[in-house]
Amino acid sequence: MQRKWSARGRSLTVIAASAALAVLAVGAPPATAAPPTDTTTNVVLATTDEIRAMAAADGNEVVTFSAKPSGRAGAQYTITCYPRFTMPYGPDTAGSSVTVDSFVYCDDWVHSISLRPQIYRSNSLVASALYTVAYVNFVAGSVSTPCLPGSYFSAITAVMARYDAYPPVLQVSLRLPDTSFTCAGAPPPPPPAGVTVTNPGNQFNYVWDSVSLQMHASGGTGTYAWSATGLPTGLVLNSSTGLITGNVRTVGTYTTTLTATSGGQTGSTSFTWYVQSEPCPHC
């Protein structure tokens, strides 16, 4: 299939398949031969000349080794690598996926190429994949995420190693501009779950009783900030753990409310706390 690849907002047509992984080694058939097939992934690859022309068509974002490996005659030469990737694309319909395709092409073999395409939605990473292959000059990979309404952008990190060159390892990280998806009727991402505080039931104590009551909550992000009103005199609440401790000191009937906050969500529960005089103060 044909895919629109882009570098810094410019696009060119590339003969390549959207695939989980495609690798083309040095010594692939010439442009006049039939395209090779990667049988492990059902990917029909472009020919060597097609890939070279595709990468050279855009002069942006190249990285270069300087090399003079042993056993090679002649002066020092350079190896140029071209990292390329698409903006997020997809049908933009409910139930579909948002996809980013990427590749790195070098004009000579290298010891290894690691390619990590990523998708961000609303500045949060939602999909990432890593493809690492040794002794190649071309690696391609894709990554996808379910389509949800929002603003997306794609990014890649590519690491190329050629240990008889200088520098021996090159790394480049790139991103493309944002693009929006409506996902044609897909519901917006759900907000964090509401916070629910477990009611411990009414509490009964005598004056000077020692108290240790652990409160519990669910929902939100799982980390809670606690607060309380109406605690009996002498009791305190740990705002980080939700543990109530102390010695009750004053007789009375208290309406106690505990509140937990997490991820912008709040939940509360109330109960009655009875504090009575000692049943037999002189026993």
C-alpha positions in Angstrom: 0.0 0.0 0.0 1.1 3.6 -0.2 1.6 5.6 2.9 2.2 9.3 3.4 5.4 9.8 5.4 6.3 13.2 6.8 9.3 15.0 8.1 8.8 18.4 9.8 5.4 18.8 8.3 6.5 17.9 4.7 5.2 14.7 3.2 6.2 12.3 0.5 4.7 9.1 -0.9 6.5 5.9 0.3 6.1 2.4 -1.1 5.9 0.4 2.2 3.4 -1.6 4.2 2.1 -0.7 7.6 3.6 -3.5 9.5 4.6 -4.6 13.0 8.2 -5.0 11.8 9.9 -5.0 8.4 13.7 -5.4 7.9 15.6 -5.0 4.7 19.3 -6.0 4.8 22.2 -4.8 2.7 22.4 -6.7 -0.5 18.6 -6.7 -1.2 17.5 -7.2 -4.9 18.1 -4.3 -7.3 15.2 -2.0 -8.3 14.5 -4.1 -11.3 13.8 -7.3 -9.3 10.5 -8.1 -7.7 10.0 -6.7 -4.2 11.1 -9.2 -1.5 8.5 -10.5 1.0 9.0 -10.8 4.7 7.1 -14.0 5.3 7.0 -13.6 9.1 4.9 -10.5 8.9 3.3 -10.7 5.4 5.0 -7.4 4.5 5.9 -6.6 0.9 9.0 -4.4 1.1 10.1 -1.7 -1.3 13.3 -2.4 -3.3 16.6 -1.0 -2.2 16.6 1.7 -4.9 13.0 2.7 -4.0 13.9 3.1 -0.3 17.1 5.1 -1.1 15.1 7.5 -3.4 12.4 7.8 -0.8 14.8 8.7 2.0 16.9 11.1 -0.1 13.7 12.9 -1.3 13.6 14.9 1.9 16.8 16.5 3.2 15.6 17.1 6.7 16.7 15.2 9.8 19.6 13.1 8.8 22.4 11.8 11.1 25.9 10.9 9.8 28.8 8.6 10.9 32.3 9.2 9.8 34.0 5.8 9.0 37.1 4.2 7.7 36.8 0.6 8.7 39.7 -1.8 8.4 39.8 -3.8 5.2 38.3 -1.0 3.1 40.5 0.8 0.6 40.2 4.6 0.1 39.7 7.6 2.2 37.3 8.2 5.0 33.7 8.1 4.1 30.4 8.8 5.7 27.3 6.8 6.5 24.0 8.7 6.5 20.9 7.5 8.3 17.4 8.9 7.6 14.8 8.5 10.4 11.3 9.1 9.1 7.8 8.7 10.5 4.1 9.6 9.8 1.8 11.9 11.6 -1.0 9.9 13.4 -3.5 8.6 10.9 -6.6 6.4 10.8 -10.3 6.3 9.7 -11.3 8.7 12.5 -14.4 6.6 13.3 -15.7 5.1 16.5 -13.9 1.7 17.2 -11.0 2.4 14.9 -7.3 2.9 15.6 -4.9 5.7 15.4 -1.6 4.6 13.9 2.0 5.9 13.3 4.4 4.2 10.9 8.2 4.8 11.1 11.4 3.7 9.6 15.2 4.3 9.6 17.2 3.8 6.4 21.0 4.1 6.4 23.0 4.1 3.2 25.4 1.4 4.5 25.0 -1.4 7.0 25.3 -0.6 10.7 25.8 -2.9 13.7 22.3 -2.2 15.1 19.3 0.1 14.8 16.7 0.6 17.6 13.5 2.4 16.6 10.8 3.5 19.1 7.7 5.0 17.5 5.3 6.7 20.0 1.8 8.2 20.0 0.7 11.0 22.4 -2.8 12.1 23.1 -3.4 15.4 25.0 0.4 15.3 25.8 0.2 11.9 27.5 1.9 8.9 26.1 -0.7 6.3 25.0 1.2 3.9 22.7 4.9 2.9 22.3 6.8 0.1 20.6 10.5 -0.8 20.3 12.1 -2.5 17.3 15.8 -3.5 17.5 17.7 -5.4 14.8 21.4 -6.1 14.2 23.5 -5.9 11.0 20.9 -4.1 8.8 20.5 -0.8 7.1 16.7 -0.6 7.2 14.2 -1.1 10.0 10.5 -0.1 10.0 7.8 -0.4 12.6 4.3 0.8 13.5 2.3 1.5 16.7 -1.4 1.9 17.2 -3.9 3.0 19.9 -7.7 3.0 20.1 -9.2 6.1 18.6 -10.5 8.5 21.3 -11.4 12.2 20.7 -8.4 14.5 21.3 -5.3 16.0 19.9 -2.5 13.6 18.9 1.1 13.8 17.9 3.7 11.3 16.9 7.3 11.0 18.0 10.3 8.7 17.5 13.6 7.9 19.1 16.1 6.2 16.9 19.5 4.8 18.0 22.0 3.7 15.3 25.3 2.0 16.2 28.4 1.5 13.9 31.3 0.6 16.2 34.1 1.1 13.7 32.9 4.7 13.0 32.9 8.0 14.9 30.8 8.6 16.8 30.1 4.9 17.3 26.5 5.6 18.5 24.0 8.2 17.2 20.6 9.0 18.7 17.9 11.3 17.5 14.5 12.1 19.0 11.8 13.8 16.8 8.2 14.8 17.0 5.6 16.1 14.5 2.9 18.7 14.9 -0.5 17.9 16.6 -3.5 16.6 14.7 -7.0 16.2 16.0 -9.3 13.2 15.9 -13.1 13.3 16.6 -13.4 9.5 16.3 -16.9 10.0 14.8 -19.1 9.6 17.8 -16.7 7.7 20.1 -17.3 8.7 23.7 -14.8 11.0 25.3 -12.2 9.3 27.6 -13.9 8.6 31.0 -13.0 10.8 33.9 -11.3 9.1 36.9 -13.7 7.0 38.9 -15.5 8.7 41.7 -14.2 8.3 45.3 -16.2 6.1 47.7 -15.5 6.1 51.4 -16.4 3.0 53.3 -18.7 3.7 56.3 -17.3 2.1 59.4 -20.7 2.1 61.2 -21.6 4.0 64.4 -18.8 4.0 67.0 -19.2 3.5 70.8 -16.6 4.4 73.4 -16.1 5.3 77.1 -14.2 8.4 78.2 -10.5 7.8 78.0 -10.8 4.8 75.7 -7.9 4.4 73.3 -9.1 4.5 69.7 -7.5 3.3 66.5 -9.9 3.3 63.5 -8.6 2.9 60.0 -10.8 4.5 57.3 -10.9 3.0 53.7 -11.7 4.5 50.3 -11.8 3.3 46.7 -11.8 5.0 43.2 -9.9 8.0 42.1 -6.2 7.4 41.5 -5.7 5.2 44.6 -3.9 7.8 46.7 -6.1 9.8 49.1 -6.0 13.0 51.1 -8.2 12.7 54.2 -10.0 15.3 56.2 -12.6 15.1 59.0 -15.2 17.1 60.9 -17.0 16.3 64.1 -14.3 14.0 65.7 -14.7 13.4 69.4 -12.4 15.5 71.6 -9.0 13.9 71.9 -9.0 12.1 68.5 -6.9 13.1 65.5 -6.9 12.0 61.8 -3.8 11.2 59.8 -4.5 13.1 56.6 -2.2 10.7 54.5 -3.3 7.3 55.8 -6.9 7.9 57.0 -6.1 6.4 60.5 -8.0 8.0 63.5 -6.1 7.6 66.8 -6.1 9.1 70.3 -8.0 8.9 73.6 -11.6 10.2 73.8 -11.9 12.7 76.6 -15.4 14.3 76.5 -18.8 12.7 76.9 -21.1 13.4 74.0 -22.8 12.4 70.8 -20.8 13.4 67.7 -21.8 13.5 64.1 -18.5 12.6 62.4 -17.8 13.1 58.6 -14.7 11.7 56.9 -13.8 12.9 53.4 -11.3 11.5 50.9 -10.0 13.3 47.8 -8.1 11.7 44.9 -7.6 12.6 41.3 -9.9 15.6 41.5 -12.7 13.4 42.9 -14.1 13.6 46.4 -16.1 11.2 48.5 -17.5 11.4 52.1 -19.3 9.3 54.6 -20.9 10.2 58.0 -21.7 8.2 61.1 -22.5 8.8 64.8 -19.8 8.5 67.5 -21.1 8.0 71.0 -18.8 8.7 74.0 -20.2 7.7 77.4 -19.1 8.0 81.0 -17.2 5.1 82.5 -19.8 2.5 83.6 -18.2 2.1 87.0 -15.7 5.0 87.7 -14.8 3.7 91.2 -14.6 0.0 90.5 
